[in-house]
Each structure stands twice: as structure tokens, then as C-alpha cells.
Amino acid sequence: MNIEVQWANTIMCGNQKHSRGSLYLVIIILLGLDSKLAGEAFQPEFVEPIGNLTVPIGRDATFRCLVQNLGGYRVGWVKADTKAIQAIHVHVITNNHRVGVSHNGQTVWNLHIRNVQEDDRGQYMCQINTDPMKSQMGFLDVVVPPDFIAEETSSDIMIPEGGTAKLSCRARGQPRPRITWRREDGSDIVIRFSNGSKSKTVYEDEILTLNKISRSDMGAYLCIASNGVPPSVSKRMVVKVHFHPVIQVPNQLVGAPLGTDVTLECYVESSPRSINYWVRDSNDMVISSSKYEVTTTVLSSFESRMTMVVRAITDDDLGGYKCIAKNSLGEVDGTIRLYGITRNVISNSSPSSKGDDFPTPMEGPDNQFGSAERSDDEDEAVTDMFESITQNHNRSLYESTPNSVQQNVSNKVKKIMSQSETSVNQSSNLKIKSTLQLFVSLVFYITRY
């Protein structure tokens, strides 16, 4: 009896143990299934795309990767074009000391690149180590302000007048720079083509060609490179056009009263800049002193004005003066004749003529614009010649009218014609008399000397 009881107890205990193990197994399977279902339901996902970045060289760039439901997974950063791992989770892997990472909780993951360089340009990938891997990419564009390529950019040049000047200007940068040309003084750039010239204030091209260059093209030119990334840069190039000196003399004959100051002037164009000086007829050089004041005023890169002031002129100062300009291409001069004028009081019997002054030249044949004192014989000759010419002139006007017209015109018409002839004669007489006075003055002056 006791043996049966013991066996029965043994069987019952065995059944209890078996059922308990099965329960444990079922619980483990159910938990496993729940865990798998839960994992599939809460996989990591990207919240939004990574934005592309455009950063000037030397600035800082930051990519931001937003992830939800990260769980136990990790975020990594890779430079896609080189496949170089930048960072995994919170650890920087690359040896580039300018790269760093940061995060805000399990959602915001940042990749920082300090002092961006051109080598940093490219695509960057944010990865999550799921199976299969999840990733998204953003592009970093590094823009570079323009900078000139020294070996491919011209400097100051010298060219003979009529030649061809070619200016080159090349620059690097990202994006590619645009090249424009301007003249420093704001004047137009003259482009000469075979079919005609064209003027432009701004010219766009890497090469500026100036054909058949002239002295007006001389000056400073600015090459400006810009690509939208500040700052723009410019280079100044000076174009020098060489030519033989040229002198212009505004007044080749200058007269002034004795005892006064007089100014002689010449205008010079030359390149390279000329040596300018004054000499007398005797080839003695005139230098600044208490008697003479010699100055040269620069008007432009190739123009200048020479002036010489002669103080308190006397008879010794009268005569010829030369302004001379000399450079490496040649020499040129201009001549100025200086004459003096005295003011004499001529008394006549007529009260109205008292006190009238008449200029008298001090230097003879060189005085083309002066006047001379007339003698009584000269006055009589002028009067006789004037009356003779006037009579002949009136007679010719009358004789030129046909007889039929003279006979048929009425007294009224004749009166009108007479008045018209009188006005014409008066105007003509003034011109004739003025011309005769000058002519007779010259004749008497020549016969006198």
C-alpha cells in the first residue's frame, strides 16, 4: 500500500514538473514573438532630408541628420566620393582635426566641418546601421572668391603709336569668374575693327586687343574679376603709347606795351615725357630768374603746357623765342616773335581827335598785326585812292543796269534804288577804306625802312 502511494505521488510530481516546463517554453516563445513584432513596428527612420550647403572657403559648415526611433542603432557619417568614414555615433574616426560631431538626444545628429577648404567639397552620407543599411546624402559646395593668375595676367605695357596692344587677364575662383574691362578715367574703350570702330564703356573678355592704337588710348585700364562671391578683385594696367613730340603754338606773334609783363605759351604732346625748355634767337637758354618765369604744367599723361613770363619788357627783350621739346624719339620746336608797342598822342586841329592813341610797332617786318603812325603824304594818298575807287565803284553799279530798265523805271523806283545804292556804297566804302589804309601803311613802312 505504501509503495503504490509513493509511485502515485511520484507520477503526480513528474506531471507537475512537465507542465511547468512547457509553460515556461510557451512564455519564452510568446515574448520572442512580441519582441520581434515590436522591433519591426519601431525601426529607425529619417525625419527629413539633409540639406545641401554652399559655404565660402574658410567658413564653417554643419550637416544635420534627424532620426526617430533610433533605439539601440547607431548613426555614422561618410564622405561619399572618397568613402572615408568621418564619424560613428559620438566618435570621430577621420584624422582631419577640422571635423567634429555633436548630437541632441537620440534625434539630432550633427557633422561639423570647420574652416572649410576646397578639398571638403563633395557629398556627405548619414547612415544608420540597420539591416539593410539606411542612408541619405547632402552636398557641400565650397565657393571661392576670384583671384588673378599672375603668370597669365598682363602688367604695364609700352607700344608705339599705330601698333597693337594686347592685354590679358585671367582669374581662378568657384564659380568661374567673369572678366570685365574699364578705363580708370571713365572714358570709352575704343575697339577698332576692319569694318569700323566701336566704343564701349565696359568690355567683357579675358583678352582686350587695341588695334592701331593712338595717343588717346593711353592711360590706365582696370581688369575686374567677379563671380558673386565677395570680394571682387581688380588689377590696374597702364598702357603707354610712344610717339614723336608735337608742339602747338597758339600765338606765334605776340605784342605788348613796353614796361609790361607778357606771357608766351606752347602746348606739347609727347610720350615718353619730353624735356621742355626755352631759348632765345641767339640759342641762349632761358631759365627762371627775376626777369623770366619759366613753368611747365602737366595736363595729362602725354600733354603739358609750357609758359614763360617776361617781366617789364624792354627793347632788349624783343625778338624771337623758341619752345623746344625733346624725348628719346626726337625733337621739335615752336617759334614766337615778341614785339613792343608804344602809345603816342597825335594832336589834330579837330577837338574830337585830341587824346586819341594809336599803337606803334617797335619791331618792323615781324609785326603782322601792329599799326604804324601815318604821315600827311600817306593820308593824302589814302584819300585820293579811296575817292577814285568809290567813283569807279558807283559808275560800275550804274553801268551794270540795262538801258531799257533805266528808262522805264519810275521816279519812285529810282529813289528806292538810289537809297539802296547809298547803303551798299557806305558799307563797301568802309571795307575798301579799311583795306586801303592797311595796304598804304605797309607800303609807306617798307619804303621808309
Salt bridges, closest charged atoms under 4 A:
GLU45 OE2 - LYS134 NZ 2.76
GLU48 OE2 - ARG64 NH2 3.31
ASP81 OD1 - LYS79 NZ 2.98
GLU118 OE1 - ARG121 NH2 3.93
ASP120 OD2 - ARG98 NH1 2.79
ASP141 OD1 - ARG121 NE 3.30
ASP147 OD2 - ARG172 NH1 3.85
GLU152 OE1 - ARG170 NE 3.49
GLU161 OE1 - ARG215 NH2 2.99
GLU184 OE2 - ARG236 NE 2.81
ASP185 OD1 - ARG183 NE 3.99
GLU204 OE2 - ARG178 NH1 2.92
GLU206 OE1 - ARG170 NH1 2.31
GLU206 OE2 - ARG176 NH2 3.51
ASP217 OD2 - ARG192 NH1 2.81
GLU265 OE1 - ARG305 NH2 2.72
GLU269 OE1 - ARG215 NH1 2.77
ASP281 OD2 - ARG337 NH1 3.11
GLU293 OE1 - ARG311 NH2 2.82
ASP317 OD2 - LYS291 NZ 2.73
GLU331 OE1 - LYS326 NZ 3.59
GLU363 OE2 - ARG337 NH2 3.11
ASP366 OD2 - ARG337 NH2 2.57
ASP379 OD1 - ARG374 NE 2.91
